Amino acid sequence: MALSPDIVEFMASASANLASRHIILDSSQPRDVFHFGGTSSQLADSRLSLAIQGKKTATTSWPVPNPLRWGVGDYSVILDGNGKPGALMQTIELKVCKFRDVADDFALAEAEGSVDEYKQGHREFYTEQRLRDGKPPEEFGDESEVLCERFVIVFVREDLRPHALQ
């Protein structure tokens, strides 16, 4: 994956910071660069803020990426609503399951409200995403396989660090 100059600079800062904690990033990091919230910059910023604060510690992906470019222990960059790197996360758990089988504690770890709000919000989001991307109107539902990912934030862009204290 070719990295933009701002991602390279961010990773250099993260690497220097993490080295002081004896965490060494290798040259294959980050394994993914993404933002929460589809095309909504406002949603991307709010979800990033929740992650930085430690309130959002999980995310769901659909369709399940194939091939999966990252695994447990790998690092990914979370972008803000303007497409700038905001935080570096480390994946601590990956699980593929049917949407109906997503555990309640996982749904709550997404920090999107109750389990019912999580389920309804994801049904609406993935349906809208397919239509927006001009893809066949494959219906997202209880039988859809999703990737459930738990993560920890290990580095935050300097100007966003005050958000971690909220």
VENDATA-V940174 format. One record per backbone hydrogen bond with DSSP energy under -0.5 kcal/mol. CO is the residue of the C=O (numbers start at 1). NH is the residue of the N-H. If there is no record, write none. Layout:
# VENDATA-V940174
co=CO nh=NH
co=CO nh=NH
This chain:
# VENDATA-V940174
co=4 nh=7
co=4 nh=8
co=5 nh=9
co=6 nh=10
co=7 nh=11
co=8 nh=12
co=9 nh=13
co=10 nh=14
co=11 nh=15
co=12 nh=16
co=13 nh=17
co=14 nh=18
co=15 nh=19
co=16 nh=20
co=17 nh=20
co=18 nh=21
co=18 nh=23
co=19 nh=22
co=22 nh=24
co=23 nh=25
co=26 nh=29
co=32 nh=77
co=34 nh=79
co=37 nh=40
co=39 nh=41
co=40 nh=44
co=41 nh=45
co=42 nh=46
co=43 nh=47
co=44 nh=48
co=45 nh=49
co=46 nh=50
co=47 nh=51
co=48 nh=52
co=49 nh=53
co=50 nh=55
co=50 nh=56
co=51 nh=54
co=55 nh=57
co=57 nh=151
co=59 nh=149
co=61 nh=147
co=71 nh=74
co=74 nh=91
co=75 nh=31
co=75 nh=32
co=76 nh=89
co=77 nh=34
co=77 nh=79
co=78 nh=86
co=78 nh=87
co=80 nh=83
co=84 nh=80
co=86 nh=157
co=87 nh=78
co=87 nh=89
co=88 nh=154
co=88 nh=155
co=89 nh=76
co=90 nh=152
co=91 nh=73
co=93 nh=150
co=95 nh=97
co=95 nh=148
co=97 nh=146
co=98 nh=101
co=99 nh=102
co=103 nh=107
co=104 nh=108
co=105 nh=109
co=106 nh=110
co=107 nh=110
co=107 nh=112
co=108 nh=111
co=109 nh=57
co=109 nh=58
co=114 nh=118
co=115 nh=119
co=116 nh=120
co=117 nh=121
co=118 nh=122
co=119 nh=123
co=120 nh=124
co=121 nh=125
co=122 nh=126
co=123 nh=127
co=124 nh=128
co=125 nh=129
co=126 nh=130
co=127 nh=131
co=128 nh=132
co=129 nh=133
co=130 nh=135
co=131 nh=134
co=136 nh=138
co=141 nh=144
co=142 nh=100
co=144 nh=99
co=146 nh=97
co=146 nh=148
co=147 nh=61
co=147 nh=149
co=148 nh=95
co=149 nh=59
co=150 nh=92
co=150 nh=93
co=152 nh=90
co=155 nh=88
co=157 nh=160
co=157 nh=161
co=158 nh=161
co=160 nh=163
co=160 nh=164
co=161 nh=164
co=162 nh=165
co=163 nh=166
